[in-house]
Amino acid sequence: MKAFQPGATKGKLAFLFTIAEIGAESRGKPVAALAIESCDTIWSDDKSALLFATAKPPTVGTDSHIGVLFLLVHQRDGWRIDDLMRFTAMEKDSGLSAKLTASAAIAHQLGSEGFDPVIMVNKHQGGRGYAYEICASYKIAGSKLKRFDLE
């Protein structure tokens, strides 16, 4: 993934790392990231994995960041993308991050019954007096990523 260059390719995967320019002269023009900045394995076991990839498209109007949380599943011939969620952050001092927030007791293994991995995605955005930070947690539900809400 780190070698992938969205700006040099076409297709669905490249589109994930593309954002609309908000600058006055090129407003609405799609801008693709030139490269993937980071790609981290947040969690994995023998059957599935959660990866978080980030990119910074070279937008002129303001700083832009894109993050994609991938759910990969292992099949006989290798890994494939089963689901994904895309996040964007814009403005000065913006960014995206993801981390594993679920923990398990020593006697239990994360990923086993009742100990699903929970990933928190954090978005900070703003500048010019309007900065804010939000986060949301996600877990694997079947073969999909689902927002994890407290009950």
C-alpha positions in Angstrom: 0.0 0.0 0.0 2.8 2.4 0.8 4.1 2.1 -2.8 0.7 2.9 -4.2 0.5 6.3 -6.1 -3.1 7.4 -6.4 -2.2 10.4 -8.6 -0.5 8.2 -11.2 -3.3 5.6 -11.5 -7.1 5.4 -12.2 -9.7 3.3 -10.6 -11.7 2.9 -7.4 -8.7 2.6 -5.1 -7.1 5.8 -6.5 -10.5 7.6 -6.1 -10.5 6.9 -2.4 -7.4 9.2 -2.0 -8.9 12.0 -4.1 -10.6 15.1 -2.8 -12.3 18.2 -4.4 -10.2 21.4 -4.4 -11.8 24.2 -2.4 -9.6 27.0 -3.7 -11.1 29.9 -5.6 -9.5 29.2 -9.0 -9.9 25.4 -9.2 -13.0 24.9 -7.0 -14.4 21.4 -7.3 -11.5 20.0 -9.3 -10.5 16.5 -8.1 -7.0 16.4 -6.6 -5.4 13.0 -6.0 -2.7 12.3 -3.4 0.7 11.7 -5.0 1.5 9.0 -2.5 0.3 7.2 0.6 1.9 8.8 3.6 1.4 6.0 6.0 -0.3 2.6 6.2 -0.5 0.9 9.6 -1.8 -2.5 10.6 -4.1 -1.6 13.5 -5.1 -5.2 14.3 -4.9 -8.6 12.6 -5.4 -12.3 13.2 -5.3 -15.3 10.8 -8.6 -14.5 9.2 -8.8 -10.7 9.0 -6.9 -7.4 9.5 -7.7 -3.7 9.9 -5.4 -1.3 8.2 -5.4 2.5 8.3 -3.9 4.4 5.3 -3.4 8.1 5.1 -2.6 10.5 2.3 -2.3 14.3 1.8 -3.5 15.5 -1.6 -1.7 18.6 -2.8 -4.7 20.9 -2.6 -4.0 24.6 -3.0 -6.9 26.2 -1.1 -6.2 24.5 2.2 -4.5 21.5 3.8 -6.3 18.3 3.1 -5.9 14.8 4.6 -7.6 11.5 3.7 -7.7 8.4 5.9 -9.1 5.0 4.9 -9.9 2.2 7.3 -9.7 -1.1 5.4 -11.1 -4.4 6.6 -9.2 -7.2 4.9 -10.1 -10.9 4.9 -7.9 -13.8 4.2 -8.9 -16.3 1.6 -7.1 -19.3 0.0 -5.3 -17.2 -2.5 -4.5 -14.1 -0.4 -6.0 -11.1 1.2 -8.9 -9.0 -0.2 -10.7 -5.8 0.8 -14.1 -6.7 2.4 -15.1 -3.3 3.6 -13.7 0.2 4.1 -14.5 3.6 5.6 -13.1 6.9 4.3 -12.5 10.0 6.4 -11.4 13.5 5.4 -10.0 16.4 7.4 -9.3 19.9 6.1 -7.9 23.3 7.1 -4.8 24.3 8.9 -3.4 21.9 11.5 -5.8 19.1 10.4 -5.1 15.3 10.6 -6.5 11.8 11.0 -5.3 8.9 13.1 -6.6 5.5 14.2 -5.7 3.2 17.1 -6.8 0.0 18.7 -8.8 0.9 21.9 -10.2 -2.5 22.9 -8.3 -4.5 25.5 -8.8 -8.0 26.6 -8.1 -9.9 29.8 -5.0 -12.1 29.9 -7.1 -15.3 29.8 -9.0 -14.2 26.7 -7.7 -13.5 23.2 -8.8 -10.4 21.3 -10.9 -11.4 18.4 -12.5 -14.3 20.3 -16.2 -14.4 21.4 -17.0 -11.2 23.3 -13.6 -9.6 22.7 -13.9 -8.0 19.3 -11.3 -5.4 18.3 -12.5 -1.8 18.6 -10.7 0.9 16.5 -11.0 4.6 17.3 -10.6 7.0 14.4 -9.7 10.6 15.5 -10.2 13.6 13.3 -8.8 17.1 14.2 -9.6 19.9 11.9 -9.6 23.7 11.9 -7.6 26.7 12.5 -8.6 30.4 12.4 -10.5 30.0 15.7 -12.7 27.2 14.6 -10.6 24.1 15.5 -12.3 21.0 16.7 -11.5 17.3 17.4 -14.0 14.4 17.1 -13.6 10.6 17.3 -15.7 7.6 16.7 -15.1 3.9 17.3 -15.7 1.0 14.9 -15.8 -2.7 15.1 -16.1 -5.7 12.8 -19.8 -6.9 12.4 -19.8 -9.9 10.2 -17.9 -8.9 7.2 -18.5 -5.1 7.6 -17.2 -2.3 9.6 -19.8 -0.9 12.0 -19.8 2.2 14.1 -19.6 1.1 17.8 -22.0 3.1 19.9 -22.2 2.8 23.7 -25.4 1.3 25.0 
